[in-house]
Amino acid sequence: MISFVRGTVAHAGIDRLVIDVGAVGLYVQCTPGTARSLREGEHTELLTSLVVREDGWTLYGFLDADERGTFEQIQTVSGIGPRIALALLDSLSPDELRRAVAAADESALMKVSGIGRKGAQRLILELGDRLGPALSAPEARTRTAHGWRSSVEAGLTSLGWSAREAEQAVAGIDPALAADANAAGSSADIGLLLKAALRNLDRT
């Protein structure tokens, strides 16, 4: 599995990106919101989910681990594929989706293109508690501020480190660098933070 891609945005379309990772340009599907947040020539890192079908392999990109995890959970619902999962995340944040499912709010789900009443009912029935509880406003702000930690940990585990080692390496990042990342939120430089975490692992 390709856990993340890091490189320069060579092309930004409405719902797709081409990321130049050196000698290769990777085509990445994403939500329009993700595409709008990036500019051509900008260095970025996206968490990814690879969907393998008989007619091809498609790489989907996300700004944070919660969005990627929710994308993958949505596809466990019968009849729901990656296209509709991405459409859901374009219309609803992971927390908004959690609240809609918890409240059995069919109308909120049916506002998404491709979701009819039966599809909304399946989402509510089959997702159940799998998405976890929605966050309170203070918790949501904390997650936004600290979301880079999940991204860096995911990057380390994709390189072969254990989840515990990754967590310890992230915890050991220089406090000043971590504070800057907290302040930057979703704009935090994941590549820089990953390098800092790797230096901690090199010292152990």
Protein Blocks (a to p, Z undefined) as FASTA:
>chain_A
ZZbdcdddfbdcfkbccddebjaccdddddfklmmmpcehiacdddddddddfkbccddd
dfbfklmmmmmmmmmpghiafklmmmmmmmpcfklmmmmmmnopaklmmmpghiafklmm
mmmmmnmmmnopaddfklmmmmmmmmmmmmmmmmmmmnopafklmmmmmmmpcfklmmmm
mmnmmmpcfklmmmmmmmmmmmZZ
